[in-house]
Amino acid sequence: MAILMPIFTITTISSSRSTTTTTTTTTTTTTTTTTTTRSIYVRNFSHQSVVLSAVTELILNFKETSNLFYRTVLKIKEIITNKC
């Protein structure tokens, strides 16, 4: 029986805020437009070998379970065929 390794993920969230001011001047009026943009960046850092190990273990466990199930179904089919 294989033991699954836990997957560790470190998430960092950073935030930035920028303000843009645009001034347009014509002969009669002055228009000032201020735009504020807020951005949030999320970065995930996973230890690649741990993830690879966990995926490999899942695949191997699934393969073993599938083979056992397949052999069991074949055995039941054989028993039913021999009884009839």
Phi and psi in radians as a Rosetta constraint file:
Dihedral C 1 N 2 CA 2 C 2 CIRCULARHARMONIC -1.501 0.35
Dihedral N 2 CA 2 C 2 N 3 CIRCULARHARMONIC 2.586 0.35
Dihedral C 2 N 3 CA 3 C 3 CIRCULARHARMONIC -1.828 0.35
Dihedral N 3 CA 3 C 3 N 4 CIRCULARHARMONIC 2.235 0.35
Dihedral C 3 N 4 CA 4 C 4 CIRCULARHARMONIC -1.451 0.35
Dihedral N 4 CA 4 C 4 N 5 CIRCULARHARMONIC 2.380 0.35
Dihedral C 4 N 5 CA 5 C 5 CIRCULARHARMONIC -1.493 0.35
Dihedral N 5 CA 5 C 5 N 6 CIRCULARHARMONIC 2.452 0.35
Dihedral C 5 N 6 CA 6 C 6 CIRCULARHARMONIC -1.212 0.35
Dihedral N 6 CA 6 C 6 N 7 CIRCULARHARMONIC 2.634 0.35
Dihedral C 6 N 7 CA 7 C 7 CIRCULARHARMONIC -1.731 0.35
Dihedral N 7 CA 7 C 7 N 8 CIRCULARHARMONIC 2.133 0.35
Dihedral C 7 N 8 CA 8 C 8 CIRCULARHARMONIC -1.783 0.35
Dihedral N 8 CA 8 C 8 N 9 CIRCULARHARMONIC 2.209 0.35
Dihedral C 8 N 9 CA 9 C 9 CIRCULARHARMONIC -2.169 0.35
Dihedral N 9 CA 9 C 9 N 10 CIRCULARHARMONIC 2.233 0.35
Dihedral C 9 N 10 CA 10 C 10 CIRCULARHARMONIC -1.863 0.35
Dihedral N 10 CA 10 C 10 N 11 CIRCULARHARMONIC 2.153 0.35
Dihedral C 10 N 11 CA 11 C 11 CIRCULARHARMONIC -1.972 0.35
Dihedral N 11 CA 11 C 11 N 12 CIRCULARHARMONIC 2.263 0.35
Dihedral C 11 N 12 CA 12 C 12 CIRCULARHARMONIC -2.027 0.35
Dihedral N 12 CA 12 C 12 N 13 CIRCULARHARMONIC 2.387 0.35
Dihedral C 12 N 13 CA 13 C 13 CIRCULARHARMONIC -2.106 0.35
Dihedral N 13 CA 13 C 13 N 14 CIRCULARHARMONIC 2.189 0.35
Dihedral C 13 N 14 CA 14 C 14 CIRCULARHARMONIC -2.144 0.35
Dihedral N 14 CA 14 C 14 N 15 CIRCULARHARMONIC 2.647 0.35
Dihedral C 14 N 15 CA 15 C 15 CIRCULARHARMONIC -2.250 0.35
Dihedral N 15 CA 15 C 15 N 16 CIRCULARHARMONIC 2.504 0.35
Dihedral C 15 N 16 CA 16 C 16 CIRCULARHARMONIC -2.394 0.35
Dihedral N 16 CA 16 C 16 N 17 CIRCULARHARMONIC 2.643 0.35
Dihedral C 16 N 17 CA 17 C 17 CIRCULARHARMONIC -2.353 0.35
Dihedral N 17 CA 17 C 17 N 18 CIRCULARHARMONIC 2.277 0.35
Dihedral C 17 N 18 CA 18 C 18 CIRCULARHARMONIC -2.260 0.35
Dihedral N 18 CA 18 C 18 N 19 CIRCULARHARMONIC 2.503 0.35
Dihedral C 18 N 19 CA 19 C 19 CIRCULARHARMONIC -2.112 0.35
Dihedral N 19 CA 19 C 19 N 20 CIRCULARHARMONIC 2.286 0.35
Dihedral C 19 N 20 CA 20 C 20 CIRCULARHARMONIC -2.068 0.35
Dihedral N 20 CA 20 C 20 N 21 CIRCULARHARMONIC 2.217 0.35
Dihedral C 20 N 21 CA 21 C 21 CIRCULARHARMONIC -2.010 0.35
Dihedral N 21 CA 21 C 21 N 22 CIRCULARHARMONIC 2.219 0.35
Dihedral C 21 N 22 CA 22 C 22 CIRCULARHARMONIC -2.082 0.35
Dihedral N 22 CA 22 C 22 N 23 CIRCULARHARMONIC 2.251 0.35
Dihedral C 22 N 23 CA 23 C 23 CIRCULARHARMONIC -2.051 0.35
Dihedral N 23 CA 23 C 23 N 24 CIRCULARHARMONIC 2.197 0.35
Dihedral C 23 N 24 CA 24 C 24 CIRCULARHARMONIC -2.033 0.35
Dihedral N 24 CA 24 C 24 N 25 CIRCULARHARMONIC 2.215 0.35
Dihedral C 24 N 25 CA 25 C 25 CIRCULARHARMONIC -2.095 0.35
Dihedral N 25 CA 25 C 25 N 26 CIRCULARHARMONIC 2.231 0.35
Dihedral C 25 N 26 CA 26 C 26 CIRCULARHARMONIC -2.070 0.35
Dihedral N 26 CA 26 C 26 N 27 CIRCULARHARMONIC -3.082 0.35
Dihedral C 26 N 27 CA 27 C 27 CIRCULARHARMONIC -1.188 0.35
Dihedral N 27 CA 27 C 27 N 28 CIRCULARHARMONIC -0.457 0.35
Dihedral C 27 N 28 CA 28 C 28 CIRCULARHARMONIC -1.967 0.35
Dihedral N 28 CA 28 C 28 N 29 CIRCULARHARMONIC -0.538 0.35
Dihedral C 28 N 29 CA 29 C 29 CIRCULARHARMONIC -2.312 0.35
Dihedral N 29 CA 29 C 29 N 30 CIRCULARHARMONIC 2.734 0.35
Dihedral C 29 N 30 CA 30 C 30 CIRCULARHARMONIC -2.124 0.35
Dihedral N 30 CA 30 C 30 N 31 CIRCULARHARMONIC 2.230 0.35
Dihedral C 30 N 31 CA 31 C 31 CIRCULARHARMONIC -2.043 0.35
Dihedral N 31 CA 31 C 31 N 32 CIRCULARHARMONIC 2.243 0.35
Dihedral C 31 N 32 CA 32 C 32 CIRCULARHARMONIC -2.038 0.35
Dihedral N 32 CA 32 C 32 N 33 CIRCULARHARMONIC 2.209 0.35
Dihedral C 32 N 33 CA 33 C 33 CIRCULARHARMONIC -2.075 0.35
Dihedral N 33 CA 33 C 33 N 34 CIRCULARHARMONIC 2.213 0.35
Dihedral C 33 N 34 CA 34 C 34 CIRCULARHARMONIC -2.026 0.35
Dihedral N 34 CA 34 C 34 N 35 CIRCULARHARMONIC 2.191 0.35
Dihedral C 34 N 35 CA 35 C 35 CIRCULARHARMONIC -2.060 0.35
Dihedral N 35 CA 35 C 35 N 36 CIRCULARHARMONIC 2.221 0.35
Dihedral C 35 N 36 CA 36 C 36 CIRCULARHARMONIC -1.953 0.35
Dihedral N 36 CA 36 C 36 N 37 CIRCULARHARMONIC 2.198 0.35
Dihedral C 36 N 37 CA 37 C 37 CIRCULARHARMONIC -2.017 0.35
Dihedral N 37 CA 37 C 37 N 38 CIRCULARHARMONIC 2.306 0.35
Dihedral C 37 N 38 CA 38 C 38 CIRCULARHARMONIC -2.087 0.35
Dihedral N 38 CA 38 C 38 N 39 CIRCULARHARMONIC 2.227 0.35
Dihedral C 38 N 39 CA 39 C 39 CIRCULARHARMONIC -2.118 0.35
Dihedral N 39 CA 39 C 39 N 40 CIRCULARHARMONIC 2.476 0.35
Dihedral C 39 N 40 CA 40 C 40 CIRCULARHARMONIC -2.129 0.35
Dihedral N 40 CA 40 C 40 N 41 CIRCULARHARMONIC 2.209 0.35
Dihedral C 40 N 41 CA 41 C 41 CIRCULARHARMONIC -1.933 0.35
Dihedral N 41 CA 41 C 41 N 42 CIRCULARHARMONIC 2.280 0.35
Dihedral C 41 N 42 CA 42 C 42 CIRCULARHARMONIC -2.074 0.35
Dihedral N 42 CA 42 C 42 N 43 CIRCULARHARMONIC 2.240 0.35
Dihedral C 42 N 43 CA 43 C 43 CIRCULARHARMONIC -2.141 0.35
Dihedral N 43 CA 43 C 43 N 44 CIRCULARHARMONIC 2.325 0.35
Dihedral C 43 N 44 CA 44 C 44 CIRCULARHARMONIC -1.929 0.35
Dihedral N 44 CA 44 C 44 N 45 CIRCULARHARMONIC 2.280 0.35
Dihedral C 44 N 45 CA 45 C 45 CIRCULARHARMONIC -2.074 0.35
Dihedral N 45 CA 45 C 45 N 46 CIRCULARHARMONIC 2.023 0.35
Dihedral C 45 N 46 CA 46 C 46 CIRCULARHARMONIC -2.024 0.35
Dihedral N 46 CA 46 C 46 N 47 CIRCULARHARMONIC 2.505 0.35
Dihedral C 46 N 47 CA 47 C 47 CIRCULARHARMONIC -1.332 0.35
Dihedral N 47 CA 47 C 47 N 48 CIRCULARHARMONIC 1.915 0.35
Dihedral C 47 N 48 CA 48 C 48 CIRCULARHARMONIC -1.047 0.35
Dihedral N 48 CA 48 C 48 N 49 CIRCULARHARMONIC -0.681 0.35
Dihedral C 48 N 49 CA 49 C 49 CIRCULARHARMONIC -1.208 0.35
Dihedral N 49 CA 49 C 49 N 50 CIRCULARHARMONIC -0.574 0.35
Dihedral C 49 N 50 CA 50 C 50 CIRCULARHARMONIC -1.178 0.35
Dihedral N 50 CA 50 C 50 N 51 CIRCULARHARMONIC -0.740 0.35
Dihedral C 50 N 51 CA 51 C 51 CIRCULARHARMONIC -1.116 0.35
Dihedral N 51 CA 51 C 51 N 52 CIRCULARHARMONIC -0.781 0.35
Dihedral C 51 N 52 CA 52 C 52 CIRCULARHARMONIC -1.074 0.35
Dihedral N 52 CA 52 C 52 N 53 CIRCULARHARMONIC -0.721 0.35
Dihedral C 52 N 53 CA 53 C 53 CIRCULARHARMONIC -1.107 0.35
Dihedral N 53 CA 53 C 53 N 54 CIRCULARHARMONIC -0.764 0.35
Dihedral C 53 N 54 CA 54 C 54 CIRCULARHARMONIC -1.135 0.35
Dihedral N 54 CA 54 C 54 N 55 CIRCULARHARMONIC -0.739 0.35
Dihedral C 54 N 55 CA 55 C 55 CIRCULARHARMONIC -1.139 0.35
Dihedral N 55 CA 55 C 55 N 56 CIRCULARHARMONIC -0.710 0.35
Dihedral C 55 N 56 CA 56 C 56 CIRCULARHARMONIC -1.081 0.35
Dihedral N 56 CA 56 C 56 N 57 CIRCULARHARMONIC -0.762 0.35
Dihedral C 56 N 57 CA 57 C 57 CIRCULARHARMONIC -1.112 0.35
Dihedral N 57 CA 57 C 57 N 58 CIRCULARHARMONIC -0.706 0.35
Dihedral C 57 N 58 CA 58 C 58 CIRCULARHARMONIC -1.094 0.35
Dihedral N 58 CA 58 C 58 N 59 CIRCULARHARMONIC -0.733 0.35
Dihedral C 58 N 59 CA 59 C 59 CIRCULARHARMONIC -1.131 0.35
Dihedral N 59 CA 59 C 59 N 60 CIRCULARHARMONIC -0.778 0.35
Dihedral C 59 N 60 CA 60 C 60 CIRCULARHARMONIC -1.135 0.35
Dihedral N 60 CA 60 C 60 N 61 CIRCULARHARMONIC -0.733 0.35
Dihedral C 60 N 61 CA 61 C 61 CIRCULARHARMONIC -1.099 0.35
Dihedral N 61 CA 61 C 61 N 62 CIRCULARHARMONIC -0.720 0.35
Dihedral C 61 N 62 CA 62 C 62 CIRCULARHARMONIC -1.114 0.35
Dihedral N 62 CA 62 C 62 N 63 CIRCULARHARMONIC -0.714 0.35
Dihedral C 62 N 63 CA 63 C 63 CIRCULARHARMONIC -1.104 0.35
Dihedral N 63 CA 63 C 63 N 64 CIRCULARHARMONIC -0.776 0.35
Dihedral C 63 N 64 CA 64 C 64 CIRCULARHARMONIC -1.109 0.35
Dihedral N 64 CA 64 C 64 N 65 CIRCULARHARMONIC -0.764 0.35
Dihedral C 64 N 65 CA 65 C 65 CIRCULARHARMONIC -1.134 0.35
Dihedral N 65 CA 65 C 65 N 66 CIRCULARHARMONIC -0.724 0.35
Dihedral C 65 N 66 CA 66 C 66 CIRCULARHARMONIC -1.100 0.35
Dihedral N 66 CA 66 C 66 N 67 CIRCULARHARMONIC -0.758 0.35
Dihedral C 66 N 67 CA 67 C 67 CIRCULARHARMONIC -1.097 0.35
Dihedral N 67 CA 67 C 67 N 68 CIRCULARHARMONIC -0.748 0.35
Dihedral C 67 N 68 CA 68 C 68 CIRCULARHARMONIC -1.091 0.35
Dihedral N 68 CA 68 C 68 N 69 CIRCULARHARMONIC -0.780 0.35
Dihedral C 68 N 69 CA 69 C 69 CIRCULARHARMONIC -1.087 0.35
Dihedral N 69 CA 69 C 69 N 70 CIRCULARHARMONIC -0.784 0.35
Dihedral C 69 N 70 CA 70 C 70 CIRCULARHARMONIC -1.063 0.35
Dihedral N 70 CA 70 C 70 N 71 CIRCULARHARMONIC -0.784 0.35
Dihedral C 70 N 71 CA 71 C 71 CIRCULARHARMONIC -1.128 0.35
Dihedral N 71 CA 71 C 71 N 72 CIRCULARHARMONIC -0.639 0.35
Dihedral C 71 N 72 CA 72 C 72 CIRCULARHARMONIC -1.142 0.35
Dihedral N 72 CA 72 C 72 N 73 CIRCULARHARMONIC -0.770 0.35
Dihedral C 72 N 73 CA 73 C 73 CIRCULARHARMONIC -1.091 0.35
Dihedral N 73 CA 73 C 73 N 74 CIRCULARHARMONIC -0.724 0.35
Dihedral C 73 N 74 CA 74 C 74 CIRCULARHARMONIC -1.101 0.35
Dihedral N 74 CA 74 C 74 N 75 CIRCULARHARMONIC -0.707 0.35
Dihedral C 74 N 75 CA 75 C 75 CIRCULARHARMONIC -1.132 0.35
Dihedral N 75 CA 75 C 75 N 76 CIRCULARHARMONIC -0.754 0.35
Dihedral C 75 N 76 CA 76 C 76 CIRCULARHARMONIC -1.101 0.35
Dihedral N 76 CA 76 C 76 N 77 CIRCULARHARMONIC -0.744 0.35
Dihedral C 76 N 77 CA 77 C 77 CIRCULARHARMONIC -1.066 0.35
Dihedral N 77 CA 77 C 77 N 78 CIRCULARHARMONIC -0.723 0.35
Dihedral C 77 N 78 CA 78 C 78 CIRCULARHARMONIC -1.112 0.35
Dihedral N 78 CA 78 C 78 N 79 CIRCULARHARMONIC -0.765 0.35
Dihedral C 78 N 79 CA 79 C 79 CIRCULARHARMONIC -1.101 0.35
Dihedral N 79 CA 79 C 79 N 80 CIRCULARHARMONIC -0.774 0.35
Dihedral C 79 N 80 CA 80 C 80 CIRCULARHARMONIC -1.128 0.35
Dihedral N 80 CA 80 C 80 N 81 CIRCULARHARMONIC -0.712 0.35
Dihedral C 80 N 81 CA 81 C 81 CIRCULARHARMONIC -1.128 0.35
Dihedral N 81 CA 81 C 81 N 82 CIRCULARHARMONIC -0.708 0.35
Dihedral C 81 N 82 CA 82 C 82 CIRCULARHARMONIC -1.226 0.35
Dihedral N 82 CA 82 C 82 N 83 CIRCULARHARMONIC -0.537 0.35
Dihedral C 82 N 83 CA 83 C 83 CIRCULARHARMONIC -1.333 0.35
Dihedral N 83 CA 83 C 83 N 84 CIRCULARHARMONIC -0.474 0.35
